[in-house]
Amino acid sequence: DVFFDNSIKKIKLKKSGRININISYNVGLIDLNVSSSKLSIEEIQAILTAYQQKKKIVKLKNDVIIKIKEEDVKYLNNFLEDFNVDIKDLNSKITKPMSYILKLVNCKDDSVNLDGKVVEIIQQLESYKDISDLPTGKFKDVLRPYQLDGFRWLRTLSKFGFGGILADDMGLGKTLEIMSF
């Protein structure tokens, strides 16, 4: 025989639901927002904390228990680590430098929602080889195809205010010259 206290009847099981990461462009910066239609930010924070402590369930306020689905929480946890976001900061505005957009170039997860401007910037970064803006003057006929690709990549980075270094240490006796963008 198993006997339970009446308080066990109060416990409710809640499904975690999908947790979304929304990313939007904000005048040279990107804003991050974590949300869920079924969970509050405090509940998301509790789930992430429990996940990091390798727990399988988390007890929330009001006698609510959530079973943690590792596959759902793992991506969010890794994303937040990659973007240097602390769990306690989820309930405030999270703004990151524009350079963080480079981490999203190969992002194919459907829990990450990108606004139109972020998608446009990522597409331009991905198609940097298609730009027709090539060097002029004495560089025009000297650069090899891979060097032209490097030039295009630096030009694209410059367009968005990113810095970059391109090194060509092939030992071909070329002198280092600064190309202005």
Contact map, one row per residue, 1 for C-alpha under 8 A:
1110000000000000000000000000000000000000000000000000000000000000000000000000000000000000000000000000000000000000000000000000000000000000000000000000000000000000000000000000000000000
1111000000000000000000000000000000000000000000000000000000000000000000000000000000000000000000000000000000000000000000000000000000000000000000000000000000000000000000000000000000000
1111100000000000000000000000000000000000000000000000000000000000000000000000000000000000000000000000000000000000000000000000000000000000000000000000000000000000000000000000000000000
0111111100000000000000000000000000000000000000000000000000000000000000000000000000000000000000000000000000000000000000000000000000000000000000000000000000000000000000000000000000000
0011111100000000000000000000000000000000000000000000000000000000000000000000000000000000000000000000000000000000000000000000000000000000000000000000000000000000000000000000000000000
0001111111000000000000000000000000000000000000000000000000000000000000000000000000000000000000000000000000000000000000000000000000000000000000000000000000000000000000000000000000000
0001111111100000000000000000000000000000000000000000000000000000000000000000000000000000000000000000000000000000000000000000000000000000000000000000000000000000000000000000000000000
0001111111100000000000000000000000000000000000000000000000000000000000000000000000000000000000000000000000000000000000000000000000000000000000000000000000000000000000000000000000000
0000011111100000000000000000000000000000000000000000000000000000000000000000000000000000000000000000000000000000000000000000000000000000000000000000000000000000000000000000000000000
0000011111110000000000000000000000000000000000000000000000000010000000000000000000000000000000000000000000000000000000000000000000000000000000000000000000000000000000000000000000000
0000001111111000000000000000000000000000000000000000000000000111100000000000000000000000000000000000000000000000000000000000000000000000000000000000000000000000000000000000000000000
0000000001111100000000000000000000000000000000000000000000000011100000000000000000000000000000000000000000000000000000000000000000000000000000000000000000000000000000000000000000000
0000000000111110000000000000000000000000000000000000000000000001111000000000000000000000000000000000000000000000000000000000000000000000000000000000000000000000000000000000000000000
0000000000011111000000000000000000000000000000000000000000000001111000000000000000000000000000000000000000000000000000000000000000000000000000000000000000000000000000000000000000000
0000000000001111100000000000000000000000000000000000000000000000011000000000000000000000000000000000000000000000000000000000000000000000000000000000000000000000000000000000000000000
0000000000000111110000000000000000000110000000000000000000000000011110000000000000000000000000000000000000000000000000000000000000000000000000000000000000000000000000000000000000000
0000000000000011111000000000000000011110000000000000000000000000000000000000000000000000000000000000000000000000000000000000000000000000000000000000000000000000000000000000000000000
0000000000000001111100000000000000011100000000000000000000000000000000010000000000000000000000000000000000000010000000000000000000000000000000000000000000000000000000000000000000000
0000000000000000111110000000000001111000000000000000000000000000000000010001000000000000000000000000000000000010000000000000000000000000000000000000000000000000000000000000000000000
0000000000000000011111000000000001110000000000000000000000000000000000000000000000000000000000000000000000000011100000000000000000000000000000000000000000000000000000000000000000000
0000000000000000001111100000000111100000000000000000000000000000000000000001000000000000000000000000000000000011100000000000000000000000000000000000000000000000000000000000000000000
0000000000000000000111110000000111100000000000000000000000000000000000000000000000000000000000000000000000000001111000000000000000000000000000000000000000000000000000000000000000000
0000000000000000000011111000011110000000000000000000000000000000000000000000000000000000000000000000000000000001111001000000000000000000000000000000000000000000000000000000000000000
0000000000000000000001111100011100000000000000000000000000000000000000000000000000000000000000000000000000000000011011000000000000000000000000000000000000000000000000000000000000000
0000000000000000000000111111111000000000000000000000000000000000000000000000000000000000000000000000000000000000001011000000000000000000000000000000000000000000000000000000000000000
0000000000000000000000011111111000000000000000000000000000000000000000000000000000000000000000000000000000000000000000000000000000000000000000000000000000000000000000000000000000000
0000000000000000000000001111110000000000000000000000000000000000000000000000000000000000000000000000000000000000000000000000000000000000000000000000000000000000000000000000000000000
0000000000000000000000001111110000000000000000000000000000000000000000000000000000000000000000001100000000000000000000000000000000000000000000000000000000000000000000000000000000000
0000000000000000000000001111111000000000000000000000000000000000000000000000000000000000000000111100000000000000000000000000000000000000000000000000000000000000000000000000000000000
0000000000000000000000111111111100000000000000000000000000000000000000000000000000000000000000111101100000000000000000000000000000000000000000000000000000000000000000000000000000000
0000000000000000000000111100111110000000000000000000000000000000000000000000000000000000000011110000000000000000000000000000000000000000000000000000000000000000000000000000000000000
0000000000000000000011110000011111000000000000000000000000000000000000000000000000000000000011110000000000000000000000000000000000000000000000000000000000000000000000000000000000000
0000000000000000000011100000001111100000000000000000000000000000000000000000000000000000010011000000000000000000000000000000000000000000000000000000000000000000000000000000000000000
0000000000000000001111000000000111110000100000000000000000000000000000000000000000000000010000000000000000000000000000000000000000000000000000000000000000000000000000000000000000000
0000000000000000001111000000000011111011100000000000000000000000000000000000000000000000000000000000000000000000000000000000000000000000000000000000000000000000000000000000000000000
0000000000000000111100000000000001111111100000000000000000000000000000000000000000000000000000000000000000000000000000000000000000000000000000000000000000000000000000000000000000000
0000000000000000111000000000000000111110000000000000000000000000000000000000000000000000000000000000000000000000000000000000000000000000000000000000000000000000000000000000000000000
0000000000000001110000000000000000011111000000000000000000000000000000000000000000000000000000000000000000000000000000000000000000000000000000000000000000000000000000000000000000000
0000000000000001100000000000000000111111101100000000000000000000000000000000000000000000000000000000000000000000000000000000000000000000000000000000000000000000000000000000000000000
0000000000000000000000000000000000110111111100000000000000000000000000000000000000000000000000000000000000000000000000000000000000000000000000000000000000000000000000000000000000000
0000000000000000000000000000000001110011111110000000000000000000000000000000000000000000011000000000000000000000000000000000000000000000000000000000000000000000000000000000000000000
0000000000000000000000000000000000000001111111000000000000000000000000000000000000000000001000000000000000000000000000000000000000000000000000000000000000000000000000000000000000000
0000000000000000000000000000000000000011111111100000000000010000000000000000000000000000000000000000000000000000000000000000000000000000000000000000000000000000000000000000000000000
0000000000000000000000000000000000000011111111110000000000000000000000000000000000000000000000000000000000000000000000000000000000000000000000000000000000000000000000000000000000000
0000000000000000000000000000000000000000111111111000000000000000000000000000000000000011010000000000000000000000000000000000000000000000000000000000000000000000000000000000000000000
0000000000000000000000000000000000000000011111111100000001010000000000000000000000000000000000000000000000000000000000000000000000000000000000000000000000000000000000000000000000000
0000000000000000000000000000000000000000001111111110000001000000000100001000000000000000000000000000000000000000000000000000000000000000000000000000000000000000000000000000000000000
0000000000000000000000000000000000000000000111111111000000000000000000001000100000000010000000000000000000000000000000000000000000000000000000000000000000000000000000000000000000000
0000000000000000000000000000000000000000000011111111100000000000000000000000000000000010000000000000000000000000000000000000000000000000000000000000000000000000000000000000000000000
0000000000000000000000000000000000000000000001111111111111000000000000000000000000000000000000000000000000000000000000000000000000000000000000000000000000000000000000000000000000000
0000000000000000000000000000000000000000000000111111111100000000000101001100000000000000000000000000000000000000000000000000000000000000000000000000000000000000000000000000000000000
0000000000000000000000000000000000000000000000011111111000000000000000000000000000000000000000000000000000000000000000000000000000000000000000000000000000000000000000000000000000000
0000000000000000000000000000000000000000000000001111111000000000000000000000000000000000000000000000000000000000000000000000000000000000000000000000000000000000000000000000000000000
0000000000000000000000000000000000000000000000000111111100000000000000000000000000000000000000000000000000000000000000000000000000000000000000000000000000000000000000000000000000000
0000000000000000000000000000000000000000000000000111111111000000000100000000000000000000000000000000000000000000000000000000000000000000000000000000000000000000000000000000000000000
0000000000000000000000000000000000000000000000000110011111000000001110000000000000000000000000000000000000000000000000000000000000000000000000000000000000000000000000000000000000000
0000000000000000000000000000000000000000000000000100001111100000111100000000000000000000000000000000000000000000000000000000000000000000000000000000000000000000000000000000000000000
0000000000000000000000000000000000000000000001100100001111110000111100000000000000000000000000000000000000000000000000000000000000000000000000000000000000000000000000000000000000000
0000000000000000000000000000000000000000000000000000000011111011110000000000000000000000000000000000000000000000000000000000000000000000000000000000000000000000000000000000000000000
0000000000000000000000000000000000000000001001000000000001111111110000000000000000000000000000000000000000000000000000000000000000000000000000000000000000000000000000000000000000000
0000000000000000000000000000000000000000000000000000000000111111000000000000000000000000000000000000000000000000000000000000000000000000000000000000000000000000000000000000000000000
0000000000100000000000000000000000000000000000000000000000011111000000000000000000000000000000000000000000000000000000000000000000000000000000000000000000000000000000000000000000000
0000000001110000000000000000000000000000000000000000000000111111100000000000000000000000000000000000000000000000000000000000000000000000000000000000000000000000000000000000000000000
0000000000111100000000000000000000000000000000000000000000111111110000000000000000000000000000000000000000000000000000000000000000000000000000000000000000000000000000000000000000000
0000000000111100000000000000000000000000000000000000000011110011111000000000000000000000000000000000000000000000000000000000000000000000000000000000000000000000000000000000000000000
0000000000001111000000000000000000000000000000000000000011110001111100000000000000000000000000000000000000000000000000000000000000000000000000000000000000000000000000000000000000000
0000000000001111000000000000000000000000000000000000000111000000111110000000000000000000000000000000000000000000000000000000000000000000000000000000000000000000000000000000000000000
0000000000000001000000000000000000000000000000100010001111000000011111001000000000000000000000000000000000000000000000000000000000000000000000000000000000000000000000000000000000000
0000000000000001000000000000000000000000000000000000000100000000001111111000000000000000000000000000000000000000000000000000000000000000000000000000000000000000000000000000000000000
0000000000000000000000000000000000000000000000000010000000000000000111111100000000000000000000000000000000000000000000000000000000000000000000000000000000000000000000000000000000000
0000000000000000000000000000000000000000000000000000000000000000000011111110000000000000000000000000000000000000000000000000000000000000000000000000000000000000000000000000000000000
0000000000000000011000000000000000000000000000000000000000000000000011111111000000000000000000000000000000000000000000000000000000000000000000000000000000000000000000000000000000000
0000000000000000000000000000000000000000000000110010000000000000000111111111100000000000000000000000000000000000000000000000000000000000000000000000000000000000000000000000000000000
0000000000000000000000000000000000000000000000000010000000000000000001111111110000000000000000000000000000000000000000000000000000000000000000000000000000000000000000000000000000000
0000000000000000000000000000000000000000000000000000000000000000000000111111111000000000000000000000000000000000000000000000000000000000000000000000000000000000000000000000000000000
0000000000000000001010000000000000000000000000000000000000000000000000011111111100000000000000000000000000000000000000000000000000000000000000000000000000000000000000000000000000000
0000000000000000000000000000000000000000000000010000000000000000000000001111111110000000000000000000000000000000000000000000000000000000000000000000000000000000000000000000000000000
0000000000000000000000000000000000000000000000000000000000000000000000000111111111000000000000000000000000000000000000000000000000000000000000000000000000000000000000000000000000000
0000000000000000000000000000000000000000000000000000000000000000000000000011111111100000000000000000000000000000000000000000000000000000000000000000000000000000000000000000000000000
0000000000000000000000000000000000000000000000000000000000000000000000000001111111111110000000000000000000000000000000000000000000000000000000000000000000000000000000000000000000000
0000000000000000000000000000000000000000000000000000000000000000000000000000111111111100000000000000000000000000000000000000000000000000000000000000000000000000000000000000000000000
0000000000000000000000000000000000000000000000000000000000000000000000000000011111111000000000000000000000000000000000000000000000000000000000000000000000000000000000000000000000000
0000000000000000000000000000000000000000000000000000000000000000000000000000001111111000000000000001000000000000000000000000000000000000000000000000000000000000000000000000000000000
0000000000000000000000000000000000000000000000000000000000000000000000000000000111111100000000000000000000000000000000000000000000000000000000000000000000000000000000000000000000000
0000000000000000000000000000000000000000000000000000000000000000000000000000000111111110110001000000000000000000000000000000000000000000000000000000000000000000000000000000000000000
0000000000000000000000000000000000000000000000000000000000000000000000000000000110011111110000000000000000000000000000000000000000000000000000000000000000000000000000000000000000000
0000000000000000000000000000000000000000000010011000000000000000000000000000000100001111110000000000000000000000000000000000000000000000000000000000000000000000000000000000000000000
0000000000000000000000000000000000000000000010000000000000000000000000000000000000000111111000000000000000000000000000000000000000000000000000000000000000000000000000000000000000000
0000000000000000000000000000000000000000000000000000000000000000000000000000000000001111111111000000000000000000000000000000000000000000000000000000000000000000000000000000000000000
0000000000000000000000000000000011000000100010000000000000000000000000000000000000001111111111000000000000000000000000000000000000000000000000000000000000000000000000000000000000000
0000000000000000000000000000000000000000110000000000000000000000000000000000000000000001111110000000000000000000000000000000000000000000000000000000000000000000000000000000000000000
0000000000000000000000000000000000000000000000000000000000000000000000000000000000000000111111000000000000000000000000000000000000000000000000000000000000000000000000000000000000000
0000000000000000000000000000001110000000000000000000000000000000000000000000000000000000111111100000000000000000000000000000000000000000000000000000000000000000000000000000000000000
0000000000000000000000000000001110000000000000000000000000000000000000000000000000001000110111110000000000000000000000000000000000000000000000000000000000000000000000000000000000000
0000000000000000000000000000111100000000000000000000000000000000000000000000000000000000000011111000000000000000000000000000000000000000000000000000000000000000000000000000000000000
0000000000000000000000000000111100000000000000000000000000000000000000000000000000000000000001111101000000000000000000000000000000000000000000000000000000000000000000000000000000000
0000000000000000000000000001110000000000000000000000000000000000000000000000000000000000000000111111000000000000000000000000000000000000000000000000000000000000000000000000000000000
0000000000000000000000000001110000000000000000000000000000000000000000000000000000000000000000011111100000000000000000000000000000000000000000000000000000000000000000000000000000000
0000000000000000000000000000000000000000000000000000000000000000000000000000000000000000000000001111110000000000000000000000000000000000000000000000000000000000010000000000000000000
0000000000000000000000000000010000000000000000000000000000000000000000000000000000100000000000011111111100000000000000000000000000000000000000000000000000000000000000000000000000000
0000000000000000000000000000010000000000000000000000000000000000000000000000000000000000000000000111111110000000000001000100000000000000000000000000000000000000000000000000000000000
0000000000000000000000000000000000000000000000000000000000000000000000000000000000000000000000000011111110000000000000000100000000000000000000000000000000000000000000000000000000000
0000000000000000000000000000000000000000000000000000000000000000000000000000000000000000000000000001111111100000000000000000000000000000000000000000000000000000000000000000000000000
0000000000000000000000000000000000000000000000000000000000000000000000000000000000000000000000000001111111100000000000000100000000000000000000000000000000000000000000000000000000000
0000000000000000000000000000000000000000000000000000000000000000000000000000000000000000000000000000111111100000000000000100110000000000000000000000000000000000000000000000000000000
0000000000000000000000000000000000000000000000000000000000000000000000000000000000000000000000000000001111110000000000000000000000000000000000000000000000000000000000000000000000000
0000000000000000000000000000000000000000000000000000000000000000000000000000000000000000000000000000001111111001000000000000000000000000000000000000000000000000000000000000000000000
0000000000000000000000000000000000000000000000000000000000000000000000000000000000000000000000000000000001111101000000000000000000000000000000000000000000000000000000000000000000000
0000000000000000000000000000000000000000000000000000000000000000000000000000000000000000000000000000000000111111000000000000000000000000000000000000000000000000000000000000000000000
0000000000000000000000000000000000000000000000000000000000000000000000000000000000000000000000000000000000011111100000000000000000000000000000000000000000000000000000000000000000000
0000000000000000011110000000000000000000000000000000000000000000000000000000000000000000000000000000000000001111100000000000000000000000000000000000000000000000000000000000000000000
0000000000000000000111100000000000000000000000000000000000000000000000000000000000000000000000000000000000111111110000000000000000000000000000000000000000000000000000000000000000000
0000000000000000000111100000000000000000000000000000000000000000000000000000000000000000000000000000000000000111111000000000000000000000000000000000000000000000000000000000000000000
0000000000000000000001110000000000000000000000000000000000000000000000000000000000000000000000000000000000000001111101100000000000000000000000000000000000000000000000000000000000000
0000000000000000000001111000000000000000000000000000000000000000000000000000000000000000000000000000000000000000111111100000000000000000000000000000000000000000000000000000000000000
0000000000000000000000000000000000000000000000000000000000000000000000000000000000000000000000000000000000000000011111110000000000000000000000000000000000000000000000000000000000000
0000000000000000000000011000000000000000000000000000000000000000000000000000000000000000000000000000000000000000001111111000000000000000000000000000000000000000000000000000000000000
0000000000000000000000111000000000000000000000000000000000000000000000000000000000000000000000000000100000000000011111111100000000000000000000000000000000000000000000000000000000000
0000000000000000000000000000000000000000000000000000000000000000000000000000000000000000000000000000000000000000011111111110000000000000000000000000000000000000000000000000000000000
0000000000000000000000000000000000000000000000000000000000000000000000000000000000000000000000000000000000000000000111111111000000000000000000000000000000000000000000000000000000000
0000000000000000000000000000000000000000000000000000000000000000000000000000000000000000000000000000000000000000000011111111100000000000000000000000000000000000000000000000000000000
0000000000000000000000000000000000000000000000000000000000000000000000000000000000000000000000000000110110000000000001111111110000000000000000000000000000000000000000000000000000000
0000000000000000000000000000000000000000000000000000000000000000000000000000000000000000000000000000000000000000000000111111111000000000000000000000000000000000000000000000000000000
0000000000000000000000000000000000000000000000000000000000000000000000000000000000000000000000000000000000000000000000011111111100000000000000000000000000010000000000000000000000000
0000000000000000000000000000000000000000000000000000000000000000000000000000000000000000000000000000000010000000000000001111111100000000000000000000000000011000000000000000000000000
0000000000000000000000000000000000000000000000000000000000000000000000000000000000000000000000000000000010000000000000000111111100000000000000000000000000000000000000000000000000000
0000000000000000000000000000000000000000000000000000000000000000000000000000000000000000000000000000000000000000000000000011111111100000000000000000000000000000000000000000000000000
0000000000000000000000000000000000000000000000000000000000000000000000000000000000000000000000000000000000000000000000000001111111100000000000000000000110010000000000000000000000000
0000000000000000000000000000000000000000000000000000000000000000000000000000000000000000000000000000000000000000000000000000001111100000000000000000100110000000000000000000000000000
0000000000000000000000000000000000000000000000000000000000000000000000000000000000000000000000000000000000000000000000000000001111110000000000000000000000000000000000000000000000000
0000000000000000000000000000000000000000000000000000000000000000000000000000000000000000000000000000000000000000000000000000001111111100000000000000000100000000000000000000000000000
0000000000000000000000000000000000000000000000000000000000000000000000000000000000000000000000000000000000000000000000000000000001111100000000000000000000000000000000000000000000000
0000000000000000000000000000000000000000000000000000000000000000000000000000000000000000000000000000000000000000000000000000000000111110000000000000000100000000000000000000000000000
0000000000000000000000000000000000000000000000000000000000000000000000000000000000000000000000000000000000000000000000000000000000111111000100000001001100000000000000000000000000000
0000000000000000000000000000000000000000000000000000000000000000000000000000000000000000000000000000000000000000000000000000000000001111101100000000001000000000000000000000000000000
0000000000000000000000000000000000000000000000000000000000000000000000000000000000000000000000000000000000000000000000000000000000000111111100000000000000000000000000000000000000000
0000000000000000000000000000000000000000000000000000000000000000000000000000000000000000000000000000000000000000000000000000000000000011111100000000000000000000000000000000000000000
0000000000000000000000000000000000000000000000000000000000000000000000000000000000000000000000000000000000000000000000000000000000000001111111000000000000000000000000000000000000000
0000000000000000000000000000000000000000000000000000000000000000000000000000000000000000000000000000000000000000000000000000000000000011111111100000000000000000000000000000000000000
0000000000000000000000000000000000000000000000000000000000000000000000000000000000000000000000000000000000000000000000000000000000000111111111100000000000000000000000000000000000000
0000000000000000000000000000000000000000000000000000000000000000000000000000000000000000000000000000000000000000000000000000000000000000011111100000000000000000000000000000000000000
0000000000000000000000000000000000000000000000000000000000000000000000000000000000000000000000000000000000000000000000000000000000000000011111110000000000000000000000000000000000000
0000000000000000000000000000000000000000000000000000000000000000000000000000000000000000000000000000000000000000000000000000000000000000001111111011000000000000000000000000000000000
0000000000000000000000000000000000000000000000000000000000000000000000000000000000000000000000000000000000000000000000000000000000000000000001111111000000000000000000000000000000000
0000000000000000000000000000000000000000000000000000000000000000000000000000000000000000000000000000000000000000000000000000000000000000000000111111100000000000000000000000000000000
0000000000000000000000000000000000000000000000000000000000000000000000000000000000000000000000000000000000000000000000000000000000000000000000011111110000000000000000000000000000000
0000000000000000000000000000000000000000000000000000000000000000000000000000000000000000000000000000000000000000000000000000000000000000000000111111111000000000000000000000000000000
0000000000000000000000000000000000000000000000000000000000000000000000000000000000000000000000000000000000000000000000000000000000000100000000111111111100000000000000000000000000000
0000000000000000000000000000000000000000000000000000000000000000000000000000000000000000000000000000000000000000000000000000000010000000000000001111111110000000000000000000000000000
0000000000000000000000000000000000000000000000000000000000000000000000000000000000000000000000000000000000000000000000000000000000000000000000000111111111000000000001000000000000000
0000000000000000000000000000000000000000000000000000000000000000000000000000000000000000000000000000000000000000000000000000000000000110000000000011111111100000000000000000000000000
0000000000000000000000000000000000000000000000000000000000000000000000000000000000000000000000000000000000000000000000000000000110101100000000000001111111110000000000000000000000000
0000000000000000000000000000000000000000000000000000000000000000000000000000000000000000000000000000000000000000000000000000000110000000000000000000111111111000000000000000000000000
0000000000000000000000000000000000000000000000000000000000000000000000000000000000000000000000000000000000000000000000000000000000000000000000000000011111111100001111000000000000000
0000000000000000000000000000000000000000000000000000000000000000000000000000000000000000000000000000000000000000000000000000000000000000000000000000001111111110000000000000000000001
0000000000000000000000000000000000000000000000000000000000000000000000000000000000000000000000000000000000000000000000000001100100000000000000000000000111111111000000000000000000000
0000000000000000000000000000000000000000000000000000000000000000000000000000000000000000000000000000000000000000000000000000100000000000000000000000000011111111111100000000000000000
0000000000000000000000000000000000000000000000000000000000000000000000000000000000000000000000000000000000000000000000000000000000000000000000000000000001111111111000000000000000001
0000000000000000000000000000000000000000000000000000000000000000000000000000000000000000000000000000000000000000000000000000000000000000000000000000000000111111110000000000000000000
0000000000000000000000000000000000000000000000000000000000000000000000000000000000000000000000000000000000000000000000000000000000000000000000000000000000011111110000000000000000000
0000000000000000000000000000000000000000000000000000000000000000000000000000000000000000000000000000000000000000000000000000000000000000000000000000000000001111111000000000000000000
0000000000000000000000000000000000000000000000000000000000000000000000000000000000000000000000000010000000000000000000000000000000000000000000000000000000001111111100000000000000000
0000000000000000000000000000000000000000000000000000000000000000000000000000000000000000000000000000000000000000000000000000000000000000000000000000000001001100111110000000000000000
0000000000000000000000000000000000000000000000000000000000000000000000000000000000000000000000000000000000000000000000000000000000000000000000000000000001001000011111000000000000000
0000000000000000000000000000000000000000000000000000000000000000000000000000000000000000000000000000000000000000000000000000000000000000000000000000000001000000001111100000000000000
0000000000000000000000000000000000000000000000000000000000000000000000000000000000000000000000000000000000000000000000000000000000000000000000000000010001000000000111110000000000000
0000000000000000000000000000000000000000000000000000000000000000000000000000000000000000000000000000000000000000000000000000000000000000000000000000000000000000000011111000000000000
0000000000000000000000000000000000000000000000000000000000000000000000000000000000000000000000000000000000000000000000000000000000000000000000000000000000000000000001111100000000000
0000000000000000000000000000000000000000000000000000000000000000000000000000000000000000000000000000000000000000000000000000000000000000000000000000000000000000000000111111000000000
0000000000000000000000000000000000000000000000000000000000000000000000000000000000000000000000000000000000000000000000000000000000000000000000000000000000000000000000011111000000000
0000000000000000000000000000000000000000000000000000000000000000000000000000000000000000000000000000000000000000000000000000000000000000000000000000000000000000000000001111110000000
0000000000000000000000000000000000000000000000000000000000000000000000000000000000000000000000000000000000000000000000000000000000000000000000000000000000000000000000001111110000000
0000000000000000000000000000000000000000000000000000000000000000000000000000000000000000000000000000000000000000000000000000000000000000000000000000000000000000000000000011111000000
0000000000000000000000000000000000000000000000000000000000000000000000000000000000000000000000000000000000000000000000000000000000000000000000000000000000000000000000000011111100000
0000000000000000000000000000000000000000000000000000000000000000000000000000000000000000000000000000000000000000000000000000000000000000000000000000000000000000000000000000111110000
0000000000000000000000000000000000000000000000000000000000000000000000000000000000000000000000000000000000000000000000000000000000000000000000000000000000000000000000000000011111000
0000000000000000000000000000000000000000000000000000000000000000000000000000000000000000000000000000000000000000000000000000000000000000000000000000000000000000000000000000001111100
0000000000000000000000000000000000000000000000000000000000000000000000000000000000000000000000000000000000000000000000000000000000000000000000000000000000000000000000000000000111110
0000000000000000000000000000000000000000000000000000000000000000000000000000000000000000000000000000000000000000000000000000000000000000000000000000000000000000000000000000000011111
0000000000000000000000000000000000000000000000000000000000000000000000000000000000000000000000000000000000000000000000000000000000000000000000000000000000000000000000000000000001111
0000000000000000000000000000000000000000000000000000000000000000000000000000000000000000000000000000000000000000000000000000000000000000000000000000000000100100000000000000000000111
